[in-house]
Amino acid sequence: MGGMTPGQQAAELAMVKPKDLAQAKTIAKALGIPDLGMSQLTLAMVVKARQLASAIGCETRDAWVLLQKEREALMPYIHQRQAPMAESKAKPPATVFLVPEGEADQAQLADFSADGDDIEFVGELGAPAQQVGRMKSDDDA
C-alpha cells in the first residue's frame, strides 16, 4: 500500500494539491492546453486529467471521468451528508394566566394583544383525581 490507505491513494490521485495549482499554467502551456480563462483550480484539474490520460493511454475525457469518480467517492468522508431540516408544525404554547380567587376583577392585561382564545381561566379544582381535564375557557364559563 506504500504506507497509504486506499482513501489516501484515491485522494492523491484525484485531488489537486497546492503544488498543482502553482504549476498549472506552466504545465498547461507545455501540454498545449489553450488558455480559455479558466480558474486556476479548473486548469489544474484539466492538467491532472491530461497527465493521467497520457500515463495510462486513454482520452483526456475518460481520465477526467475517472478522476471525477474518485472525487465523488471521497465526498462522504470530506463533506458529511446532513438530514434535511423538518419544518416545525407545532403551534407555540397558549398563554395561561392563573389569577387567585377574588382578584379576577383586579387583573389587568395592559398592552396584551394575544388572541382571546389563547387565554384560559382555571376555575375551582377538586381533589387531584378530579383535576384532570377540568380547565374552563371563557366560552365554558
C-alpha positions in Angstrom: 0.0 0.0 0.0 3.0 2.3 0.1 2.1 3.5 3.6 -1.2 4.9 2.4 -4.7 3.7 2.8 -7.0 3.2 -0.2 -8.7 6.5 0.7 -5.4 8.3 0.8 -4.4 6.8 -2.5 -7.7 8.0 -4.1 -7.2 11.5 -2.7 -3.6 11.5 -4.0 -4.8 10.6 -7.5 -7.9 12.8 -7.7 -7.4 15.9 -5.6 -5.5 19.0 -6.7 -2.7 20.0 -4.3 -1.3 23.5 -3.8 1.8 22.5 -5.8 -0.5 21.5 -8.7 -2.2 24.9 -8.5 1.1 26.8 -8.6 2.4 24.9 -11.6 -0.9 24.6 -13.6 -0.3 27.5 -16.1 3.2 26.4 -16.9 2.4 22.7 -17.3 -0.8 23.6 -19.3 1.3 25.7 -21.7 3.8 22.8 -22.1 1.0 20.3 -22.8 -0.7 22.6 -25.4 -3.8 23.2 -23.3 -5.2 26.6 -24.5 -5.8 29.4 -22.0 -9.6 29.7 -22.0 -9.8 31.9 -18.9 -10.5 29.0 -16.6 -9.9 29.4 -12.9 -6.6 28.2 -11.6 -8.3 25.2 -9.9 -10.1 24.1 -13.0 -7.0 24.4 -15.1 -5.1 22.3 -12.5 -7.8 19.7 -12.8 -7.6 19.7 -16.6 -3.8 19.3 -16.4 -4.1 16.4 -13.9 -6.6 14.7 -16.3 -4.4 15.2 -19.3 -1.3 13.9 -17.5 -3.3 10.8 -16.3 -4.6 10.2 -19.8 -1.1 10.3 -21.2 0.2 8.0 -18.5 -2.4 5.3 -18.9 -3.1 5.7 -22.7 -6.6 6.9 -22.8 -8.5 10.0 -23.9 -8.4 13.1 -21.6 -12.2 12.9 -21.3 -12.0 9.3 -19.9 -9.3 10.3 -17.4 -11.5 13.3 -16.3 -14.4 10.9 -15.7 -12.1 8.6 -13.7 -10.8 11.5 -11.5 -14.4 12.7 -11.0 -15.5 9.3 -9.8 -12.6 9.2 -7.3 -13.5 12.7 -6.0 -17.2 11.6 -5.8 -16.2 8.5 -3.7 -14.3 10.8 -1.3 -17.2 13.2 -0.8 -18.9 11.4 2.2 -15.6 11.5 4.1 -15.0 15.1 3.4 -18.5 16.6 3.4 -20.9 14.8 5.7 -24.4 14.5 4.5 -26.9 16.4 6.6 -30.5 15.3 7.1 -33.0 17.9 5.7 -34.4 20.1 8.3 -38.1 19.4 9.1 -40.3 22.4 9.4 -41.9 22.7 12.8 -45.7 22.3 12.6 -46.2 22.8 16.3 -48.1 25.9 17.4 -46.5 27.9 20.2 -48.0 27.1 23.6 -51.0 29.1 24.6 -50.6 31.8 27.3 -52.3 30.8 30.6 -52.9 33.3 33.4 -53.6 31.9 36.9 -55.5 34.6 38.9 -56.1 33.9 42.6 -59.8 33.7 43.6 -61.3 37.0 44.4 -58.8 39.0 42.4 -60.2 38.3 38.9 -61.8 41.8 38.8 -58.5 43.4 39.6 -56.4 41.6 36.9 -55.3 43.9 34.2 -53.8 42.8 31.0 -52.4 46.1 29.7 -50.7 46.0 26.4 -51.6 42.4 25.8 -52.6 41.7 22.2 -52.9 37.9 22.1 -56.0 36.2 20.7 -58.8 35.9 23.3 -59.0 32.2 22.6 -55.4 31.7 23.9 -56.4 32.9 27.5 -57.9 30.3 29.8 -59.1 30.9 33.3 -58.8 28.0 35.7 -61.9 27.5 37.9 -62.1 25.7 41.2 -60.2 22.4 41.1 -61.3 19.4 43.1 -59.1 16.6 44.5 -56.1 15.6 42.4 -58.1 12.7 40.7 -60.8 15.2 39.6 -58.4 17.8 38.3 -57.5 16.1 35.0 -59.1 17.9 32.1 -61.1 20.4 34.3 -59.8 23.6 32.7 -62.5 26.1 31.7 -62.3 28.7 29.0 -64.2 31.9 28.7 -66.7 30.1 26.4 -67.4 27.4 29.0 -68.0 29.9 31.9 
